[in-house]
Structure formats: C-alpha cells, structure tokens
C-alpha cells in the first residue's frame, strides 16, 4: 500500500492508530509529535467536527535509512473512536501499511475494546486487507490506573495473531515510542520482504 513519490525520492507509509473512544490514540500521536525534531516532521493536523476528531502528521525517521534509494516517510493517523463513526474509520484505513490497536485497560472499557477491534476487522475486510500479513501492534494503554483488567484477560480477547504487545501509559509517554518503533520495524521488514 506504500506510495512512491518519484519527484522527491520518498516512499510513504501510512500507520493508523485504531481503538475505542478515549483509549489514548490522540495522546500517542501528540506524544510522538512532541518527541520528533521540528525539521523532520510536518504539521500536526486535526480534522475536527462537532463530535469527532482525526489527527495526522508525517515525519522522516532518522534511524530507518533508505529503501532502494528512497527516503522513508511515515504518515500517522488516528481514527475517531466512537462506534457510530464507522464510515470515517473505514475511510482512514484505506491504503494502510500498519495498524496500532490502542486498547483501554480500564475494566469498564473491556467491551468497548472488543467492539472496536471487531469493527477494525470489518473495515479491513472492506478493503480486502489480509490481517494475517498486515503489520500490527497491540498496545495496552492506561496501565497506571487502579481499575484495570489483568493482562492475560486482555490478551485472551484482544491478541489475534501473536503480534507484539506493548504496555503503555501514553499520558506519561511510557510505551509510546516503543510502539511506534515496533510498528515501523514491522512495516520495513514487510516491505523488504516484498521487494526481495
């Protein structure tokens, strides 16, 4: 799904942060944005309506090098979490190269995680994207809160293919960069496999 820009010699990859409303998708993106040097990133754009918000920005990672003479550029997107924005979430998944599912660890949000991950699968199917080969990370966010589900419970319901799992506290920046590095490496490995 990557996009080659021949004039700028860039290869562009799209990473989507998916998950239920208020799980920490936006917090992840904002934390990443703060940590990237100004000359390596584009503007943080927020597309907001009265009831939903999508954030995105692009950046050049310093440590991933080049692919066949092309600079690597990542575009990070969040989806609106509320379940009634399914069409917006589906549209944002178009052309995705990697997905981070941000699960809310709070016990009372357990069902929202399951509903959101099922919605993600439905939307991936709409684009004929094979989840089995799609670079994918499961982030268990809000691990610092008192009323959280045990990790093994969350993994039983949310882990789908032995994907990497990262515990996070996005508000404090914990696990945020690790998540981005993990999904970036999976995408790069996938691309290198495809180009031989």
Number of C-alpha atoms within 10 A of each C-alpha: 13 15 13 15 12 9 6 9 15 18 19 20 23 23 26 24 26 28 31 26 21 15 24 26 29 26 18 26 22 19 17 16 20 10 10 14 12 11 8 12 17 14 11 14 12 14 9 11 8 5 8 14 15 19 19 22 18 21 20 20 17 13 8 14 12 15 15 10 10 16 19 21 22 19 18 23 25 27 26 26 25 16 15 9 13 18 10 15 23 19 12 21 25 16 16 21 27 25 24 22 26 31 30 28 27 20 14 12 18 19 13 19 24 17 14 22 22 13 19 21 14 14 20 18 13 12 14 9 18 10 16 10 10 16 23 26 25 24 28 26 27 23 19 15 12 10 12 18 18 12 12 10 11 19 14 9 13 18 18 13 11 10 12 15 17 17 21 26 20 27 17 13 16 18 19 23 16 15 22 18 15 17 21 23 14 19 22 18 12 16 16 12 9 8 8 5
